[in-house]
Amino acid sequence: MSVGWFLNHSNEPNAENDEHYDYYAIRDIPKGAEILIDYDKL
């Protein structure tokens, strides 16, 4: 199962992906916080 199944959508994401679908943080993510991406940018 891809890591993408565990990422939720937000208009103010804290993570992004590159053209190879490698995900990385774009700001600090506190321990226990959800990892959020913008589905529109996939």
Biopython code that builds the backbone (N, CA, C, O; Angstrom):
import numpy as np
from Bio.PDB.StructureBuilder import StructureBuilder

atoms = [
    (1, "MET", "N", (0.845, -1.164, 0.000)),
    (1, "MET", "CA", (0.000, 0.000, 0.000)),
    (1, "MET", "C", (0.897, 1.235, 0.000)),
    (1, "MET", "O", (1.868, 1.293, 0.754)),
    (2, "SER", "N", (0.588, 2.200, -0.820)),
    (2, "SER", "CA", (1.360, 3.429, -0.944)),
    (2, "SER", "C", (1.169, 4.325, 0.280)),
    (2, "SER", "O", (0.114, 4.319, 0.913)),
    (3, "VAL", "N", (2.196, 5.083, 0.592)),
    (3, "VAL", "CA", (2.100, 6.043, 1.693)),
    (3, "VAL", "C", (0.983, 7.059, 1.439)),
    (3, "VAL", "O", (0.447, 7.629, 2.390)),
    (4, "GLY", "N", (0.628, 7.293, 0.184)),
    (4, "GLY", "CA", (-0.432, 8.233, -0.163)),
    (4, "GLY", "C", (-1.774, 7.915, 0.468)),
    (4, "GLY", "O", (-2.598, 8.812, 0.642)),
    (5, "TRP", "N", (-2.010, 6.665, 0.813)),
    (5, "TRP", "CA", (-3.264, 6.277, 1.471)),
    (5, "TRP", "C", (-3.382, 6.894, 2.858)),
    (5, "TRP", "O", (-4.485, 6.991, 3.396)),
    (6, "PHE", "N", (-2.271, 7.309, 3.439)),
    (6, "PHE", "CA", (-2.269, 7.827, 4.805)),
    (6, "PHE", "C", (-2.213, 9.347, 4.870)),
    (6, "PHE", "O", (-2.143, 9.912, 5.962)),
    (7, "LEU", "N", (-2.241, 10.021, 3.721)),
    (7, "LEU", "CA", (-2.158, 11.476, 3.671)),
    (7, "LEU", "C", (-3.543, 12.070, 3.460)),
    (7, "LEU", "O", (-4.321, 11.576, 2.644)),
    (8, "ASN", "N", (-3.843, 13.126, 4.195)),
    (8, "ASN", "CA", (-5.136, 13.780, 4.075)),
    (8, "ASN", "C", (-5.003, 15.100, 3.332)),
    (8, "ASN", "O", (-3.913, 15.662, 3.226)),
    (9, "HIS", "N", (-6.140, 15.590, 2.813)),
    (9, "HIS", "CA", (-6.171, 16.822, 2.042)),
    (9, "HIS", "C", (-6.290, 18.041, 2.935)),
    (9, "HIS", "O", (-6.951, 18.004, 3.972)),
    (10, "SER", "N", (-5.640, 19.126, 2.521)),
    (10, "SER", "CA", (-5.791, 20.430, 3.153)),
    (10, "SER", "C", (-5.436, 21.496, 2.135)),
    (10, "SER", "O", (-4.576, 21.287, 1.279)),
    (11, "ASN", "N", (-6.106, 22.648, 2.227)),
    (11, "ASN", "CA", (-5.726, 23.795, 1.400)),
    (11, "ASN", "C", (-4.498, 24.486, 1.974)),
    (11, "ASN", "O", (-3.910, 25.351, 1.325)),
    (12, "GLU", "N", (-4.104, 24.108, 3.196)),
    (12, "GLU", "CA", (-2.892, 24.601, 3.835)),
    (12, "GLU", "C", (-2.032, 23.403, 4.232)),
    (12, "GLU", "O", (-1.899, 23.097, 5.417)),
    (13, "PRO", "N", (-1.448, 22.722, 3.238)),
    (13, "PRO", "CA", (-0.709, 21.477, 3.503)),
    (13, "PRO", "C", (0.588, 21.710, 4.267)),
    (13, "PRO", "O", (1.114, 22.823, 4.289)),
    (14, "ASN", "N", (1.099, 20.654, 4.892)),
    (14, "ASN", "CA", (2.403, 20.716, 5.542)),
    (14, "ASN", "C", (3.410, 19.801, 4.838)),
    (14, "ASN", "O", (4.542, 19.641, 5.295)),
    (15, "ALA", "N", (2.980, 19.197, 3.710)),
    (15, "ALA", "CA", (3.855, 18.325, 2.925)),
    (15, "ALA", "C", (3.503, 18.439, 1.446)),
    (15, "ALA", "O", (2.399, 18.847, 1.085)),
    (16, "GLU", "N", (4.450, 18.076, 0.608)),
    (16, "GLU", "CA", (4.265, 18.067, -0.851)),
    (16, "GLU", "C", (4.944, 16.827, -1.408)),
    (16, "GLU", "O", (5.613, 16.088, -0.686)),
    (17, "ASN", "N", (4.760, 16.613, -2.702)),
    (17, "ASN", "CA", (5.462, 15.519, -3.365)),
    (17, "ASN", "C", (6.133, 16.043, -4.630)),
    (17, "ASN", "O", (5.745, 17.073, -5.180)),
    (18, "ASP", "N", (7.147, 15.306, -5.075)),
    (18, "ASP", "CA", (7.820, 15.666, -6.321)),
    (18, "ASP", "C", (7.276, 14.804, -7.459)),
    (18, "ASP", "O", (6.317, 14.055, -7.272)),
    (19, "GLU", "N", (7.878, 14.910, -8.613)),
    (19, "GLU", "CA", (7.383, 14.191, -9.799)),
    (19, "GLU", "C", (7.502, 12.676, -9.669)),
    (19, "GLU", "O", (6.888, 11.937, -10.438)),
    (20, "HIS", "N", (8.291, 12.210, -8.699)),
    (20, "HIS", "CA", (8.451, 10.769, -8.471)),
    (20, "HIS", "C", (7.586, 10.282, -7.302)),
    (20, "HIS", "O", (7.718, 9.142, -6.854)),
    (21, "TYR", "N", (6.712, 11.148, -6.820)),
    (21, "TYR", "CA", (5.841, 10.859, -5.672)),
    (21, "TYR", "C", (6.622, 10.537, -4.405)),
    (21, "TYR", "O", (6.227, 9.685, -3.609)),
    (22, "ASP", "N", (7.745, 11.241, -4.235)),
    (22, "ASP", "CA", (8.466, 11.224, -2.965)),
    (22, "ASP", "C", (7.904, 12.381, -2.152)),
    (22, "ASP", "O", (7.894, 13.515, -2.630)),
    (23, "TYR", "N", (7.442, 12.124, -0.946)),
    (23, "TYR", "CA", (6.807, 13.146, -0.118)),
    (23, "TYR", "C", (7.817, 13.748, 0.840)),
    (23, "TYR", "O", (8.715, 13.057, 1.320)),
    (24, "TYR", "N", (7.668, 15.054, 1.124)),
    (24, "TYR", "CA", (8.569, 15.750, 2.029)),
    (24, "TYR", "C", (7.814, 16.875, 2.721)),
    (24, "TYR", "O", (6.847, 17.410, 2.179)),
    (25, "ALA", "N", (8.261, 17.231, 3.921)),
    (25, "ALA", "CA", (7.641, 18.305, 4.696)),
    (25, "ALA", "C", (8.020, 19.655, 4.098)),
    (25, "ALA", "O", (9.153, 19.855, 3.659)),
    (26, "ILE", "N", (7.061, 20.578, 4.086)),
    (26, "ILE", "CA", (7.341, 21.940, 3.629)),
    (26, "ILE", "C", (7.341, 22.912, 4.807)),
    (26, "ILE", "O", (7.630, 24.097, 4.640)),
    (27, "ARG", "N", (7.015, 22.406, 6.004)),
    (27, "ARG", "CA", (7.126, 23.147, 7.257)),
    (27, "ARG", "C", (7.204, 22.122, 8.385)),
    (27, "ARG", "O", (6.966, 20.933, 8.172)),
    (28, "ASP", "N", (7.534, 22.584, 9.567)),
    (28, "ASP", "CA", (7.634, 21.662, 10.697)),
    (28, "ASP", "C", (6.289, 20.995, 10.957)),
    (28, "ASP", "O", (5.243, 21.642, 10.896)),
    (29, "ILE", "N", (6.325, 19.695, 11.246)),
    (29, "ILE", "CA", (5.126, 18.925, 11.560)),
    (29, "ILE", "C", (5.297, 18.403, 12.985)),
    (29, "ILE", "O", (6.165, 17.570, 13.246)),
    (30, "PRO", "N", (4.463, 18.898, 13.908)),
    (30, "PRO", "CA", (4.592, 18.434, 15.295)),
    (30, "PRO", "C", (4.320, 16.939, 15.430)),
    (30, "PRO", "O", (3.552, 16.367, 14.656)),
    (31, "LYS", "N", (4.947, 16.323, 16.406)),
    (31, "LYS", "CA", (4.728, 14.908, 16.685)),
    (31, "LYS", "C", (3.241, 14.668, 16.929)),
    (31, "LYS", "O", (2.609, 15.382, 17.708)),
    (32, "GLY", "N", (2.692, 13.666, 16.266)),
    (32, "GLY", "CA", (1.283, 13.312, 16.422)),
    (32, "GLY", "C", (0.339, 14.048, 15.490)),
    (32, "GLY", "O", (-0.850, 13.732, 15.453)),
    (33, "ALA", "N", (0.839, 15.030, 14.726)),
    (33, "ALA", "CA", (-0.008, 15.782, 13.802)),
    (33, "ALA", "C", (-0.223, 14.993, 12.509)),
    (33, "ALA", "O", (0.594, 14.151, 12.139)),
    (34, "GLU", "N", (-1.322, 15.278, 11.838)),
    (34, "GLU", "CA", (-1.591, 14.645, 10.542)),
    (34, "GLU", "C", (-0.649, 15.209, 9.487)),
    (34, "GLU", "O", (-0.245, 16.370, 9.562)),
    (35, "ILE", "N", (-0.302, 14.389, 8.510)),
    (35, "ILE", "CA", (0.453, 14.857, 7.355)),
    (35, "ILE", "C", (-0.571, 15.213, 6.288)),
    (35, "ILE", "O", (-1.373, 14.374, 5.878)),
    (36, "LEU", "N", (-0.536, 16.474, 5.841)),
    (36, "LEU", "CA", (-1.533, 17.007, 4.939)),
    (36, "LEU", "C", (-0.915, 17.421, 3.608)),
    (36, "LEU", "O", (0.147, 18.044, 3.574)),
    (37, "ILE", "N", (-1.583, 17.073, 2.523)),
    (37, "ILE", "CA", (-1.169, 17.483, 1.189)),
    (37, "ILE", "C", (-2.340, 18.124, 0.481)),
    (37, "ILE", "O", (-3.486, 17.969, 0.904)),
    (38, "ASP", "N", (-2.065, 18.843, -0.591)),
    (38, "ASP", "CA", (-3.124, 19.440, -1.414)),
    (38, "ASP", "C", (-3.393, 18.502, -2.572)),
    (38, "ASP", "O", (-2.577, 18.388, -3.487)),
    (39, "TYR", "N", (-4.536, 17.828, -2.539)),
    (39, "TYR", "CA", (-4.870, 16.866, -3.587)),
    (39, "TYR", "C", (-4.906, 17.507, -4.972)),
    (39, "TYR", "O", (-4.652, 16.828, -5.967)),
    (40, "ASP", "N", (-5.216, 18.793, -5.056)),
    (40, "ASP", "CA", (-5.292, 19.465, -6.350)),
    (40, "ASP", "C", (-3.940, 19.579, -7.035)),
    (40, "ASP", "O", (-3.875, 19.773, -8.248)),
    (41, "LYS", "N", (-2.853, 19.459, -6.264)),
    (41, "LYS", "CA", (-1.501, 19.561, -6.833)),
    (41, "LYS", "C", (-0.920, 18.214, -7.213)),
    (41, "LYS", "O", (0.224, 18.145, -7.662)),
    (42, "LEU", "N", (-1.683, 17.137, -7.042)),
    (42, "LEU", "CA", (-1.195, 15.820, -7.430)),
    (42, "LEU", "C", (-1.303, 15.738, -8.903)),
    (42, "LEU", "O", (-0.951, 14.716, -9.492)),
]
sb = StructureBuilder()
sb.init_structure("model")
sb.init_model(0)
sb.init_chain("A")
sb.init_seg("    ")
for serial, (resi, resn, name, xyz) in enumerate(atoms, 1):
    if name == "N":
        sb.init_residue(resn, " ", resi, " ")
    sb.init_atom(name, np.array(xyz, "f"), 0.0, 1.0, " ", f" {name:<3s}", serial, name[0])
structure = sb.get_structure()
